[in-house]
């Protein structure tokens, strides 16, 4: 979906209808995008779905600025800087005439959400424009800290459950989910954006080069590399797993469903030795298994 830059300045006070329309715009964005782990699921408490939809719409459109369309790098960076500027405008109490930012300002105000977490997301998207290789796994985790972890932290703030332990476990879950996403999109990231999120140090250790990805070479060396990444992700996910019980309620069940979904995708990745570039799809039997485990 193309997003036109919001108009910043001295705008009239937002009407109730404009706010209603802004929230509807964000909910429509959620419905129009497929995700393995559905955003703003019907399982969540109804009051939580709306702010989650707004956060998703903000992150989705900013991510599209970094990845979609034909803009050159300088133009992409300029647009992402505008997003940072709009966040600062929200902090100053200024009105931005765009549905996503109208809704976002309301969510931030209502729930006292930390603005830095939104800036962190923009920082990660900006990095996607300029960085295509990662030297070691710690560089990947640092990217996850800004590209994925803010979402989990924002959810905990929405739930008034942002204790230090909960935040650390949420970080682990979100980083694991991000790494799982990388493992499902190895070929797409390389073909479309020339990016390789697999750590270069691990690639060298197992004797893997970019040619493996270019040629879709599912040999023993690449299998060992992928297994190492699976191990990284599983360790993070298992560390974060107790959070699903700690928060409880419908949100806790949704969280356990996402955790079990991530673990199931890792199992499927381990099984597809003949085609390590295939993207696992969760089928009905997988969802039933996940629900059973989550209960």
C-alpha positions as a Markdown table, in Angstrom:
| # | Residue | x | y | z |
|---|---|---|---|---|
| 1 | Unk | 0.0 | 0.0 | 0.0 |
| 2 | Unk | 1.4 | 3.4 | -1.0 |
| 3 | Unk | 1.7 | 5.9 | 1.9 |
| 4 | Unk | 1.7 | 9.6 | 1.2 |
| 5 | Unk | 3.8 | 11.7 | 3.6 |
| 6 | Unk | 1.7 | 13.2 | 6.4 |
| 7 | Unk | 1.2 | 16.9 | 6.4 |
| 8 | Unk | 2.7 | 18.5 | 9.5 |
| 9 | Unk | 1.9 | 21.9 | 10.8 |
| 10 | Unk | -0.9 | 23.9 | 12.6 |
| 11 | Unk | -3.9 | 21.7 | 11.8 |
| 12 | Unk | -7.4 | 22.1 | 13.3 |
| 13 | Unk | -8.2 | 20.0 | 16.3 |
| 14 | Unk | -8.9 | 16.4 | 15.4 |
| 15 | Unk | -12.6 | 15.6 | 15.3 |
| 16 | Unk | -14.2 | 12.5 | 16.7 |
| 17 | Unk | -15.1 | 11.4 | 13.2 |
| 18 | Unk | -11.5 | 11.9 | 12.0 |
| 19 | Unk | -10.2 | 9.8 | 14.8 |
| 20 | Unk | -12.8 | 7.1 | 14.1 |
| 21 | Unk | -11.8 | 7.0 | 10.5 |
| 22 | Unk | -8.1 | 6.9 | 11.4 |
| 23 | Unk | -8.6 | 3.8 | 13.5 |
| 24 | Unk | -10.6 | 2.2 | 10.8 |
| 25 | Unk | -7.8 | 2.9 | 8.3 |
| 26 | Unk | -5.3 | 1.1 | 10.6 |
| 27 | Unk | -7.6 | -1.9 | 11.1 |
| 28 | Unk | -8.0 | -2.3 | 7.4 |
| 29 | Unk | -4.3 | -2.4 | 6.9 |
| 30 | Unk | -4.1 | -5.3 | 9.4 |
| 31 | Unk | -6.8 | -7.2 | 7.5 |
| 32 | Unk | -5.0 | -6.7 | 4.2 |
| 33 | Unk | -1.7 | -8.3 | 5.1 |
| 34 | Unk | -1.1 | -12.0 | 5.6 |
| 35 | Unk | 1.1 | -13.0 | 8.6 |
| 36 | Unk | 2.0 | -16.4 | 10.0 |
| 37 | Unk | 1.2 | -15.0 | 13.4 |
| 38 | Unk | -2.0 | -12.9 | 13.0 |
| 39 | Unk | -1.9 | -9.4 | 14.3 |
| 40 | Unk | -4.6 | -8.1 | 16.5 |
| 41 | Unk | -6.1 | -11.6 | 16.7 |
| 42 | Unk | -9.8 | -12.1 | 17.8 |
| 43 | Unk | -8.3 | -14.0 | 20.7 |
| 44 | Unk | -7.0 | -10.8 | 22.2 |
| 45 | Unk | -9.2 | -8.6 | 24.5 |
| 46 | Unk | -11.3 | -6.3 | 22.3 |
| 47 | Unk | -9.8 | -3.1 | 23.8 |
| 48 | Unk | -6.3 | -4.3 | 22.9 |
| 49 | Unk | -7.0 | -5.0 | 19.2 |
| 50 | Unk | -7.3 | -1.3 | 18.2 |
| 51 | Unk | -4.0 | 0.0 | 19.6 |
| 52 | Unk | -2.2 | -3.0 | 18.3 |
| 53 | Unk | -3.6 | -2.3 | 14.8 |
| 54 | Unk | -2.3 | 1.2 | 15.0 |
| 55 | Unk | 1.2 | 0.1 | 16.0 |
| 56 | Unk | 1.2 | -2.5 | 13.2 |
| 57 | Unk | 0.1 | 0.1 | 10.6 |
| 58 | Unk | 2.9 | 2.5 | 11.7 |
| 59 | Unk | 5.5 | -0.3 | 11.5 |
| 60 | Unk | 4.2 | -1.8 | 8.3 |
| 61 | Unk | 4.2 | 1.5 | 6.4 |
| 62 | Unk | 7.7 | 2.5 | 7.7 |
| 63 | Unk | 9.0 | -0.9 | 6.7 |
| 64 | Unk | 7.5 | -0.5 | 3.2 |
| 65 | Unk | 9.4 | 2.8 | 2.9 |
| 66 | Unk | 12.6 | 0.9 | 3.4 |
| 67 | Unk | 11.7 | -2.1 | 1.2 |
| 68 | Unk | 9.0 | -1.3 | -1.4 |
| 69 | Unk | 8.9 | 0.7 | -4.5 |
| 70 | Unk | 11.7 | 2.2 | -6.7 |
| 71 | Unk | 13.0 | 5.0 | -4.5 |
| 72 | Unk | 16.8 | 5.3 | -4.2 |
| 73 | Unk | 18.5 | 5.0 | -0.9 |
| 74 | Unk | 18.7 | 8.7 | -0.2 |
| 75 | Unk | 14.9 | 9.1 | -0.8 |
| 76 | Unk | 14.1 | 6.2 | 1.5 |
| 77 | Unk | 16.3 | 7.7 | 4.3 |
| 78 | Unk | 14.7 | 11.1 | 3.9 |
| 79 | Unk | 11.2 | 9.6 | 4.2 |
| 80 | Unk | 12.2 | 7.6 | 7.3 |
| 81 | Unk | 13.7 | 10.7 | 8.8 |
| 82 | Unk | 10.2 | 12.3 | 8.3 |
| 83 | Unk | 8.7 | 9.5 | 10.4 |
| 84 | Unk | 11.2 | 10.4 | 13.2 |
| 85 | Unk | 10.2 | 14.1 | 12.8 |
| 86 | Unk | 6.5 | 13.2 | 13.0 |
| 87 | Unk | 7.1 | 11.3 | 16.2 |
| 88 | Unk | 8.8 | 14.4 | 17.6 |
| 89 | Unk | 5.8 | 16.4 | 16.5 |
| 90 | Unk | 3.5 | 14.1 | 18.4 |
| 91 | Unk | 5.7 | 14.6 | 21.5 |
| 92 | Unk | 5.2 | 18.3 | 21.1 |
| 93 | Unk | 1.5 | 17.9 | 20.9 |
| 94 | Unk | 1.3 | 19.0 | 17.2 |
| 95 | Unk | -1.3 | 17.5 | 14.9 |
| 96 | Unk | -0.3 | 15.5 | 11.8 |
| 97 | Unk | -2.9 | 15.3 | 9.0 |
| 98 | Unk | -2.6 | 11.5 | 8.2 |
| 99 | Unk | -4.8 | 8.7 | 9.6 |
| 100 | Unk | -1.9 | 6.6 | 10.9 |
| 101 | Unk | -0.4 | 9.4 | 12.8 |
| 102 | Unk | -3.7 | 10.7 | 14.1 |
| 103 | Unk | -4.5 | 7.3 | 15.5 |
| 104 | Unk | -0.9 | 6.8 | 16.8 |
| 105 | Unk | -0.9 | 10.1 | 18.7 |
| 106 | Unk | -4.1 | 9.1 | 20.4 |
| 107 | Unk | -2.7 | 5.6 | 21.3 |
| 108 | Unk | 0.6 | 7.1 | 22.6 |
| 109 | Unk | -1.4 | 9.6 | 24.7 |
| 110 | Unk | -3.9 | 7.2 | 26.1 |
| 111 | Unk | -1.4 | 4.5 | 27.1 |
| 112 | Unk | 1.7 | 6.6 | 27.9 |
| 113 | Unk | 3.8 | 4.6 | 25.4 |
| 114 | Unk | 7.5 | 5.3 | 25.3 |
| 115 | Unk | 8.3 | 7.2 | 22.1 |
| 116 | Unk | 11.8 | 5.8 | 22.0 |
| 117 | Unk | 10.4 | 2.4 | 21.0 |
| 118 | Unk | 8.9 | 3.9 | 17.9 |
| 119 | Unk | 12.2 | 5.7 | 17.1 |
| 120 | Unk | 14.0 | 2.3 | 17.5 |
| 121 | Unk | 11.8 | 0.8 | 14.9 |
| 122 | Unk | 12.6 | 3.6 | 12.5 |
| 123 | Unk | 16.3 | 3.1 | 13.3 |
| 124 | Unk | 16.1 | -0.6 | 12.2 |
| 125 | Unk | 14.2 | 0.3 | 9.0 |
| 126 | Unk | 16.9 | 2.9 | 8.2 |
| 127 | Unk | 19.5 | 0.3 | 8.7 |
| 128 | Unk | 17.8 | -2.0 | 6.2 |
| 129 | Unk | 18.4 | 0.7 | 3.6 |
| 130 | Unk | 22.2 | 0.9 | 4.2 |
| 131 | Unk | 23.3 | -2.5 | 5.6 |
| 132 | Unk | 23.1 | -5.8 | 3.8 |
| 133 | Unk | 25.6 | -8.0 | 5.7 |
| 134 | Unk | 26.0 | -8.9 | 9.4 |
| 135 | Unk | 29.4 | -9.9 | 10.7 |
| 136 | Unk | 28.2 | -12.1 | 13.6 |
| 137 | Unk | 25.1 | -13.1 | 15.5 |
| 138 | Unk | 25.5 | -10.2 | 18.0 |
| 139 | Unk | 25.0 | -7.8 | 15.1 |
| 140 | Unk | 21.8 | -9.7 | 14.2 |
| 141 | Unk | 20.5 | -9.5 | 17.8 |
| 142 | Unk | 21.2 | -5.8 | 17.8 |
| 143 | Unk | 19.1 | -5.4 | 14.7 |
| 144 | Unk | 16.4 | -7.5 | 16.3 |
| 145 | Unk | 16.6 | -5.2 | 19.4 |
| 146 | Unk | 15.3 | -2.4 | 17.3 |
| 147 | Unk | 13.3 | -4.1 | 14.5 |
| 148 | Unk | 11.3 | -6.6 | 16.7 |
| 149 | Unk | 11.7 | -6.1 | 20.4 |
| 150 | Unk | 10.0 | -2.7 | 20.5 |
| 151 | Unk | 6.7 | -4.4 | 19.5 |
| 152 | Unk | 6.8 | -6.8 | 22.4 |
| 153 | Unk | 7.7 | -4.0 | 24.8 |
| 154 | Unk | 4.9 | -1.8 | 23.5 |
| 155 | Unk | 2.4 | -4.7 | 24.1 |
| 156 | Unk | 3.6 | -5.1 | 27.7 |
| 157 | Unk | 3.2 | -1.4 | 28.2 |
| 158 | Unk | -0.4 | -1.6 | 26.8 |
| 159 | Unk | -1.0 | -4.4 | 29.3 |
| 160 | Unk | 0.6 | -2.5 | 32.2 |
| 161 | Unk | 2.9 | -5.5 | 32.6 |
| 162 | Unk | 6.3 | -4.0 | 31.7 |
| 163 | Unk | 8.3 | -5.4 | 34.6 |
| 164 | Unk | 12.0 | -5.8 | 33.9 |
| 165 | Unk | 11.8 | -9.6 | 33.8 |
| 166 | Unk | 8.8 | -9.5 | 31.5 |
| 167 | Unk | 10.6 | -7.1 | 29.2 |
| 168 | Unk | 13.6 | -9.4 | 29.0 |
| 169 | Unk | 11.5 | -12.4 | 28.1 |
| 170 | Unk | 9.5 | -10.4 | 25.6 |
| 171 | Unk | 12.8 | -9.3 | 24.0 |
| 172 | Unk | 13.8 | -13.0 | 23.6 |
| 173 | Unk | 10.5 | -14.0 | 22.0 |
| 174 | Unk | 10.5 | -11.1 | 19.6 |
| 175 | Unk | 14.2 | -11.7 | 18.6 |
| 176 | Unk | 13.5 | -15.4 | 18.1 |
| 177 | Unk | 10.5 | -14.6 | 15.9 |
| 178 | Unk | 12.5 | -12.1 | 13.8 |
| 179 | Unk | 15.3 | -14.7 | 13.3 |
| 180 | Unk | 12.6 | -17.3 | 12.3 |
| 181 | Unk | 11.3 | -14.8 | 9.8 |
| 182 | Unk | 14.8 | -14.4 | 8.3 |
| 183 | Unk | 15.1 | -18.2 | 8.0 |
| 184 | Unk | 11.9 | -18.3 | 6.1 |
| 185 | Unk | 12.9 | -15.5 | 3.7 |
| 186 | Unk | 16.5 | -16.2 | 3.0 |
| 187 | Unk | 16.0 | -16.3 | -0.8 |
| 188 | Unk | 13.6 | -13.4 | -0.9 |
| 189 | Unk | 15.8 | -11.1 | 1.1 |
| 190 | Unk | 18.8 | -11.9 | -1.2 |
| 191 | Unk | 16.9 | -11.7 | -4.5 |
| 192 | Unk | 14.9 | -8.6 | -3.8 |
| 193 | Unk | 17.2 | -6.5 | -1.6 |
| 194 | Unk | 20.6 | -8.3 | -1.7 |
| 195 | Unk | 20.5 | -8.8 | 2.0 |
| 196 | Unk | 21.9 | -11.7 | 3.9 |
| 197 | Unk | 20.9 | -11.8 | 7.6 |
| 198 | Unk | 22.9 | -15.0 | 8.2 |
| 199 | Unk | 26.0 | -14.1 | 10.2 |
| 200 | Unk | 29.1 | -13.9 | 8.0 |
| 201 | Unk | 31.2 | -15.6 | 10.8 |
| 202 | Unk | 28.8 | -18.6 | 10.8 |
| 203 | Unk | 28.8 | -18.8 | 7.0 |
| 204 | Unk | 32.6 | -18.9 | 7.0 |
| 205 | Unk | 32.6 | -21.5 | 9.8 |
| 206 | Unk | 30.4 | -23.9 | 7.9 |
| 207 | Unk | 31.9 | -23.2 | 4.5 |
| 208 | Unk | 28.9 | -21.3 | 3.0 |
| 209 | Unk | 29.0 | -18.4 | 0.6 |
| 210 | Unk | 26.5 | -16.1 | -1.0 |
| 211 | Unk | 26.6 | -18.6 | -4.0 |
| 212 | Unk | 24.7 | -21.1 | -1.9 |
| 213 | Unk | 21.8 | -18.6 | -1.7 |
| 214 | Unk | 22.1 | -17.5 | -5.3 |
| 215 | Unk | 22.0 | -21.1 | -6.5 |
| 216 | Unk | 19.6 | -22.3 | -3.8 |
| 217 | Unk | 22.1 | -25.0 | -2.8 |
| 218 | Unk | 20.7 | -27.2 | -0.1 |
| 219 | Unk | 23.8 | -29.1 | 0.7 |
| 220 | Unk | 25.2 | -30.4 | 4.0 |
| 221 | Unk | 27.2 | -27.3 | 4.7 |
| 222 | Unk | 24.1 | -25.0 | 4.3 |
| 223 | Unk | 22.1 | -27.5 | 6.5 |
| 224 | Unk | 24.6 | -27.1 | 9.3 |
| 225 | Unk | 24.5 | -23.4 | 9.0 |
| 226 | Unk | 20.7 | -23.3 | 9.2 |
| 227 | Unk | 20.7 | -25.7 | 12.1 |
| 228 | Unk | 22.9 | -23.3 | 14.0 |
| 229 | Unk | 20.5 | -20.4 | 13.4 |
| 230 | Unk | 17.6 | -22.7 | 14.4 |
| 231 | Unk | 19.4 | -23.4 | 17.7 |
| 232 | Unk | 19.9 | -19.7 | 18.3 |
| 233 | Unk | 16.2 | -19.0 | 17.8 |
| 234 | Unk | 15.0 | -21.9 | 19.9 |
| 235 | Unk | 17.2 | -20.9 | 22.8 |
| 236 | Unk | 15.8 | -17.4 | 22.8 |
| 237 | Unk | 12.2 | -18.7 | 22.4 |
| 238 | Unk | 12.5 | -21.1 | 25.3 |
| 239 | Unk | 14.0 | -18.4 | 27.5 |
| 240 | Unk | 11.0 | -16.2 | 26.7 |
| 241 | Unk | 8.4 | -19.0 | 27.0 |
| 242 | Unk | 7.5 | -18.4 | 30.7 |
| 243 | Unk | 6.1 | -14.9 | 29.8 |
| 244 | Unk | 3.1 | -16.7 | 28.3 |
| 245 | Unk | 2.1 | -17.8 | 31.8 |
| 246 | Unk | 3.2 | -14.7 | 33.6 |
| 247 | Unk | 0.8 | -12.3 | 31.9 |
| 248 | Unk | -2.2 | -14.7 | 31.9 |
| 249 | Unk | -5.6 | -14.1 | 30.4 |
| 250 | Unk | -6.5 | -13.9 | 26.8 |
| 251 | Unk | -3.3 | -12.0 | 26.0 |
| 252 | Unk | -1.3 | -14.7 | 27.7 |
| 253 | Unk | -3.0 | -17.4 | 25.6 |
| 254 | Unk | -2.3 | -15.4 | 22.4 |
| 255 | Unk | 1.3 | -15.1 | 23.4 |
| 256 | Unk | 1.6 | -18.8 | 24.1 |
| 257 | Unk | 0.0 | -19.4 | 20.7 |
| 258 | Unk | 2.7 | -17.3 | 19.0 |
| 259 | Unk | 5.5 | -19.0 | 21.0 |
| 260 | Unk | 4.2 | -22.4 | 20.1 |
| 261 | Unk | 3.8 | -21.3 | 16.5 |
| 262 | Unk | 7.4 | -20.1 | 16.4 |
| 263 | Unk | 8.6 | -23.4 | 17.9 |
| 264 | Unk | 6.5 | -25.3 | 15.3 |
| 265 | Unk | 8.0 | -23.4 | 12.4 |
| 266 | Unk | 11.5 | -24.3 | 13.7 |
| 267 | Unk | 10.5 | -27.9 | 13.7 |
| 268 | Unk | 9.3 | -27.6 | 10.1 |
| 269 | Unk | 12.5 | -25.9 | 9.1 |
| 270 | Unk | 14.5 | -28.7 | 10.6 |
| 271 | Unk | 12.6 | -31.3 | 8.6 |
| 272 | Unk | 12.9 | -29.8 | 5.1 |
| 273 | Unk | 16.5 | -30.9 | 4.4 |
| 274 | Unk | 15.9 | -31.4 | 0.7 |
| 275 | Unk | 14.9 | -27.7 | 0.2 |
| 276 | Unk | 16.3 | -25.4 | 2.9 |
| 277 | Unk | 14.9 | -22.4 | 1.1 |
| 278 | Unk | 11.2 | -23.4 | 1.3 |
| 279 | Unk | 9.0 | -21.3 | 3.5 |
| 280 | Unk | 7.1 | -23.5 | 5.9 |
| 281 | Unk | 3.3 | -22.9 | 6.1 |
| 282 | Unk | 1.3 | -23.6 | 9.2 |
| 283 | Unk | -1.5 | -26.0 | 8.3 |
| 284 | Unk | -4.7 | -26.9 | 10.1 |
| 285 | Unk | -3.0 | -29.7 | 12.0 |
| 286 | Unk | -0.2 | -27.4 | 13.0 |
| 287 | Unk | -2.7 | -24.8 | 14.4 |
| 288 | Unk | -4.5 | -27.6 | 16.3 |
| 289 | Unk | -1.2 | -28.7 | 17.8 |
| 290 | Unk | -0.4 | -25.1 | 18.8 |
| 291 | Unk | -3.7 | -24.5 | 20.4 |
| 292 | Unk | -3.5 | -27.8 | 22.4 |
| 293 | Unk | 0.0 | -26.9 | 23.6 |
| 294 | Unk | -1.1 | -23.3 | 24.4 |
| 295 | Unk | -4.0 | -24.6 | 26.5 |
